[in-house]
Amino acid sequence: MSDPTREEAQMPYNPTQGEHGEIERVLQRHQASLLATPGVTGVAVGRSAIGDPAIVIYLLDKKYRAGLPGALEGHPVVTEVTGPIDALGR
């Protein structure tokens, strides 16, 4: 008889595989060059307007959108204006 308090997953959890694994690898390959672009304050994996996985580029101002790619290695790129990001709160 099985133990009802023990939960067994049908599929093992592995965050490096599946829906976001490939897009995260693409982001890692392009992260340094994206962050070196003037006006780019950050990058992440997020969602497009229709809910598909996308690479998100955070910008100081909308004027920095010009020249950014619309896709990277087949993955959509979306931009979001955040203004300056100060993780240390200074």
C-alpha positions in Angstrom: 0.0 0.0 0.0 1.3 3.4 -0.9 2.0 6.2 1.6 -0.7 9.0 0.9 1.5 11.6 2.5 4.3 11.1 0.0 3.8 12.9 -3.2 5.4 11.5 -6.3 5.7 13.7 -9.4 4.8 12.3 -12.7 7.6 14.2 -14.3 10.8 15.3 -12.7 11.4 19.0 -12.3 14.4 20.2 -14.3 14.5 24.0 -14.8 17.2 23.7 -17.5 14.9 21.8 -19.8 11.5 22.4 -21.2 9.8 25.6 -22.1 12.3 28.1 -20.8 15.6 26.1 -21.0 16.4 27.0 -24.6 15.4 30.7 -24.3 17.5 31.0 -21.1 20.5 29.6 -23.0 19.9 32.1 -25.8 19.7 35.0 -23.3 23.0 33.8 -21.7 24.7 33.9 -25.1 23.5 37.5 -25.8 23.3 39.0 -22.3 26.8 40.7 -22.3 26.2 42.4 -25.7 22.7 43.5 -24.8 23.8 44.9 -21.5 26.6 46.8 -23.2 24.0 48.5 -25.5 23.4 52.2 -24.5 20.1 52.6 -22.6 19.7 48.9 -21.7 19.4 48.6 -17.9 18.6 44.8 -17.7 17.5 41.6 -19.5 15.4 38.7 -18.5 13.2 35.9 -19.7 9.5 36.9 -19.6 6.4 36.8 -21.7 5.3 38.4 -24.9 2.0 40.3 -25.2 0.3 37.0 -26.2 1.9 35.0 -23.4 4.7 33.3 -25.3 8.2 33.0 -23.7 10.2 36.1 -24.7 13.5 37.8 -24.0 12.7 41.1 -22.2 15.1 44.1 -22.5 14.6 46.8 -19.9 15.4 50.3 -21.1 16.1 53.7 -19.6 13.8 55.4 -22.1 11.7 54.5 -25.2 14.2 56.3 -27.4 16.6 53.4 -26.9 14.3 50.9 -28.7 15.7 51.8 -32.1 18.2 49.3 -33.3 17.3 46.5 -30.9 16.5 43.1 -32.4 12.9 42.0 -32.7 14.0 38.4 -32.1 17.1 36.5 -31.0 17.7 33.0 -32.4 14.0 32.7 -33.2 12.8 33.9 -29.8 10.8 37.1 -29.6 12.2 40.2 -27.9 10.1 42.6 -26.0 11.1 45.9 -24.5 10.0 47.5 -21.3 10.8 51.1 -20.2 11.8 51.0 -16.5 14.0 54.0 -16.2 17.2 53.6 -14.1 17.5 50.5 -12.0 19.3 50.8 -8.7 19.5 47.4 -7.0 21.4 48.8 -4.1 18.9 51.6 -3.4 21.4 54.4 -3.5 
